[in-house]
């Protein structure tokens, strides 16, 4: 059952990150697209904002895809963990814990799943199950 659990974690997190990456990269699913996302990052103090927008958007997009197919799961989950902890610190931590107040509750759960995948690896149902 462990491998099924890992698969559920990989697919759930991978789909979520890939969808967010598509929003930020290409404006799909009602997302901002790279230019507007860059503007938001600029407002948070990231410079050069366009560089960090591409890094974040494509980390989500490609990292999510890697989780889905089970390729390079530990490195992908590590990069996604760095990304989500950065988001938590820059955007959410000052608002407390609960999501209803804009807090870091959601990013905390995402970080926990990333860390779980780093520790567990890709599981049996992956392209490379090492």
PyMOL commands that set and color helices and strands:
alter all, ss='L'
color gray80, all
select helices_A, chain A and resi 2-26+28-30+33-43+49-69+73-95+99-101+105-120
alter helices_A, ss='H'
color red, helices_A
deselect
rebuild
show_as cartoon
